[in-house]
Amino acid sequence: MRQSVVDGLPDTARNLARQALSEGISPLAAISDGLVPGIEAVGEQFAKRQIFLPDLMASAEAMQAAMGVLDLELRKEGIERPTAGVVVLGTTKGDIHEIGKQLVGTLLAANGFRVHDLGPDVPAQAFAAKALEFGANIVGVSALLTTTMRNQKTVIEELEKAGVRPQVKVMVGGAPVTRRWAEEIGADGYAKDAMAAVALARSLMDAKTQSNSSTVLL
Amino acid sequence: MRPKLELLDPWLIERILDEAFQLIREPGIRVAPYAVELLHSAGAHVAGDVVRIPEVLARHALETVPHEFFLYDRSGSPVVHYGGDDVHYDPGSSCLNILDSETQRARPAQSRDLVRLVQVTEMLPQYAAQSTALVCDDVPAEIGDWYRLLVVLLYSAKPVVTGAFSGPSLHRLLELLAIESGGSEVLRQRPRAVFDVCPSPPLNWSEFASQNMIDLARAGVPAEIVSMPQAGATAPVTLAGAIVQHAAECISGITIHQLASPGAPVVWGGAPAIFDMRSGTCPMGAIETTMLDLGCAQVGKHLSLPTHGYLVTGDGICVDAQAAAESSISAVLGALAGINMMSGAGMLEFTGCQSIEKLVIDAEVIASAQRLIQGIEQKTDSLAVSMFAQTGLHGDFLKLKETRALFRGEQHFPSAVIDRGAHTVDDTGPDILARARQRIAELLAGYHRPAMSPDREQAILDFARHEARGVDLRMLSCVDA
């Protein structure tokens, strides 16, 4: 299973998940001993510039394909899979670009987060409403355009208005977004790419203070 | 002979267009309600917000597009020719950040930065047009788009490459231009500006973009389609596939535009890019991005349309050798391709930051590119023999009358930004950043605000102050400070 994730083979990963269950391997063990080491290896290879984004996406899809099988079994057994955190993601109002956000969502899901992707062109109020509804730990706000980037600030304001801001961490990203901008609008973190967003989300959940060149806790 | 570069074989252009016509028919294009009825009544098939455009309808639109038009300066002279292989450059537009001249670190742009940038651009003949280059952080976002144009109109007489940030605000910009031109009919006859309008990849004409295309067509003010396929992300990964998408977005946009007003001027333009499979960025300085620009423009030229591309940009965060290398390559290749308007000079960081220092360095690159496309010509009856007849083997060509008569036409003379001095090991002279700063200081010292009729200037300011009051802005920092 580990190798099917590394190789980015969703069908193989799904079949191996079924095979694991048929051989009596517990779904939690299949996840922790098969899938997780696979996606971690992929993350390391990406960080070393040995693989590329399409490879990363294929691995994330393989992980999700297998997870679909294993999650079903967990539900049957009444076992709650531990999540790394609940994330509400979306692109700001007026911005219909979502490829970067989708990449972040896929990788977060592959890394154990429960992701609720609200899509593109999301009103600020919807971020707040969905954060409340899903009990989000993190709200991720993406913007591709310099003009729509300003709406990231509006999302934070709406979270405050809705009284949910103390419970959630806000991470922002997108092509024009910078650390300074994130600081200025009162976000909790900024990530410059999808892998950095995963690291940031983990850091926010761990409430650790760490910093590197691409992941910034504010 | 004028040197020329083409990347696409004729059969490949036909194949690209054939597939583009297929795409606008199936799967069709996503169009906002503002444009749906226009397309539907012309015979396009509509299902929800997806419109399928028949090839015959699109081809008819392509036939009504003007093959050329001019942009005019304040005096009413035609100075930018969109058409044929004429080549022009303008600064990249709508940056939120500027590279601070002192610290060389990016910071939010202010009105004073835009004024400075416009003044420098005004003084550089390499830039045939201004752009609304910066979004000023010191004015409310609601007026950010027309405020940029206000600054350009107050401080420049050159034509402008601009754009609106929303459907309704387009009319504020058009109103400003009409006041400056002496009325909307004069603006239609002698347009001072072209408006960038961006479809959203893939194949999506949003409410804002649809509205801008239609309203610009009806106003008779040129629209410049800036199609932005990102190869491998929001467009097919192959360069040829991304060019097909670009063509489909342009053709569908032109169809909307020409249905609104047949014969209105429109530009086959774009900012295509590859999607970097390591960083997830869209490197505007990548060679493949330049290849996309050239390929897209060649398709437009095949259709005899005015062309535009996003070139002369750098992806790093500072004015360095990378910035110069990336900008030089695309400036030269774009000139060889005969792209009518190349936007992007001065830009860094994936078009996220403007630098005035880079703008003056890019001007030198552009001057070289402009020299290149003049080519090598026969200027004398005898190419060399008659000059040798005068000098013999002494080779003293510096004294020849031909040398004095012809050297100015043969050689381009860069400004002091380009170091051609003789230096010793101990005296290396200032570096290029210092030379660029010096050049900026000289240009600003020589700048005089172009004269404007007092009545029109007052009308522009009245308009601006009225609009500013609507967003509780009591002072226009570009004029009142």
Interface residues (C-beta under 8 A of the other chain):
Chain A: R49 F52 L53 P54 I96 H97 I99 G100 L103 T146 T147 M149 R150 A175 P176 T178 R180 D193 A194
Chain B: S94 C95 L96 N97 A106 R107 V135 A141 G144 F165 S200 N204 S206 Q230 G232 A233 T234 F275 M277 R278 S279 G280 T281 C282 F350 G352
